[in-house]
Amino acid sequence: MTPMLIALATDVDDLTIAFNESSLTLLKIVIGLILFGIALDTTFEDFAAALRRPGVIAIGVIAQFVLLPAITLGLTIALDLRGSVALGLILVACCPPGNVSNILTHR
């Protein structure tokens, strides 16, 4: 069996991910480069445009920090997901927007 099929066949609660120090360092460098790349494209005009439309920013913040976690909680209850999967979904939904979200929103 391939490693991917083995991972799919096992129980989610039994999976472990072990990062060693060098892979964590590499991960930090890659994330830093991605965020730096996004910041290079941001101008003062972008901030000025955001300040001129505070209502739109408020709607986005409310959707990200209230609506998305509430929908995720509702779906985990409706789909009767077990605790570990539900916790993972809600944790991701409650995280601040990530760099991919920033890229898509900016474009």
PLY file of the C-alpha trace (Angstrom):
ply
format ascii 1.0
element vertex 107
property float x
property float y
property float z
element edge 106
property int vertex1
property int vertex2
end_header
0.00 0.00 0.00
1.19 3.52 -0.69
1.70 5.86 2.29
-1.30 7.95 1.19
-3.62 4.93 1.16
-2.30 3.82 4.52
-3.03 7.27 5.92
-6.56 7.17 4.48
-7.18 3.68 5.84
-6.13 4.48 9.41
-8.15 6.22 12.04
-7.78 10.00 12.11
-7.19 9.97 15.86
-4.23 7.60 15.45
-2.30 9.80 13.00
0.71 11.69 14.27
2.83 14.29 12.55
6.40 14.65 13.71
8.42 17.65 12.57
12.12 17.68 13.19
13.98 20.91 13.82
15.26 21.31 10.25
11.83 20.84 8.68
10.33 23.39 11.11
13.04 25.88 10.17
12.35 25.33 6.48
8.60 25.73 7.07
9.16 29.03 8.90
11.35 30.32 6.06
8.81 29.38 3.38
5.91 31.00 5.28
8.01 34.12 5.85
8.81 34.36 2.13
5.14 33.97 1.19
4.08 36.72 3.62
6.93 38.96 2.48
5.85 38.43 -1.14
2.32 39.54 -0.30
3.62 42.58 1.59
5.72 43.67 -1.40
2.56 44.19 -3.42
0.77 46.24 -0.73
0.85 50.02 -1.16
-0.22 52.98 0.96
-3.13 53.45 -1.46
-4.41 50.00 -0.45
-4.55 51.12 3.19
-6.18 54.42 2.22
-8.84 52.58 0.21
-9.54 50.33 3.20
-9.92 53.36 5.50
-12.38 55.00 3.09
-14.67 51.94 3.26
-14.80 50.85 6.90
-18.22 49.20 6.48
-16.85 46.70 3.98
-13.97 45.91 6.32
-16.42 45.43 9.22
-18.52 43.01 7.15
-15.41 40.99 6.30
-14.26 40.87 9.91
-17.70 39.80 11.16
-17.96 37.14 8.45
-14.50 35.77 9.24
-14.68 35.75 13.04
-18.40 35.19 13.74
-20.23 33.82 10.71
-17.65 31.25 9.53
-17.14 29.63 12.98
-20.92 29.60 13.54
-21.55 27.89 10.19
-18.77 25.40 10.92
-20.22 24.61 14.34
-23.65 24.11 12.78
-22.24 21.78 10.14
-20.30 19.70 12.67
-23.49 19.27 14.70
-25.66 18.54 11.64
-23.18 16.02 10.21
-22.61 14.43 13.64
-18.85 14.48 13.26
-16.78 12.92 16.01
-14.95 15.19 18.40
-11.47 15.17 16.86
-12.70 16.02 13.36
-15.17 18.63 14.63
-12.47 20.22 16.79
-10.12 20.42 13.80
-12.77 22.04 11.59
-13.75 24.59 14.21
-10.11 25.38 14.98
-9.38 26.12 11.33
-12.57 28.19 11.01
-11.63 30.30 14.05
-8.11 31.07 12.82
-7.49 34.52 11.43
-7.44 34.69 7.65
-4.38 33.03 6.20
-2.06 34.14 3.47
-4.02 32.34 0.74
-7.16 34.22 1.77
-5.21 37.48 1.61
-3.94 36.70 -1.87
-7.38 35.80 -3.20
-8.99 38.85 -1.59
-6.32 41.15 -2.96
-6.67 39.81 -6.50
0 1
1 2
2 3
3 4
4 5
5 6
6 7
7 8
8 9
9 10
10 11
11 12
12 13
13 14
14 15
15 16
16 17
17 18
18 19
19 20
20 21
21 22
22 23
23 24
24 25
25 26
26 27
27 28
28 29
29 30
30 31
31 32
32 33
33 34
34 35
35 36
36 37
37 38
38 39
39 40
40 41
41 42
42 43
43 44
44 45
45 46
46 47
47 48
48 49
49 50
50 51
51 52
52 53
53 54
54 55
55 56
56 57
57 58
58 59
59 60
60 61
61 62
62 63
63 64
64 65
65 66
66 67
67 68
68 69
69 70
70 71
71 72
72 73
73 74
74 75
75 76
76 77
77 78
78 79
79 80
80 81
81 82
82 83
83 84
84 85
85 86
86 87
87 88
88 89
89 90
90 91
91 92
92 93
93 94
94 95
95 96
96 97
97 98
98 99
99 100
100 101
101 102
102 103
103 104
104 105
105 106
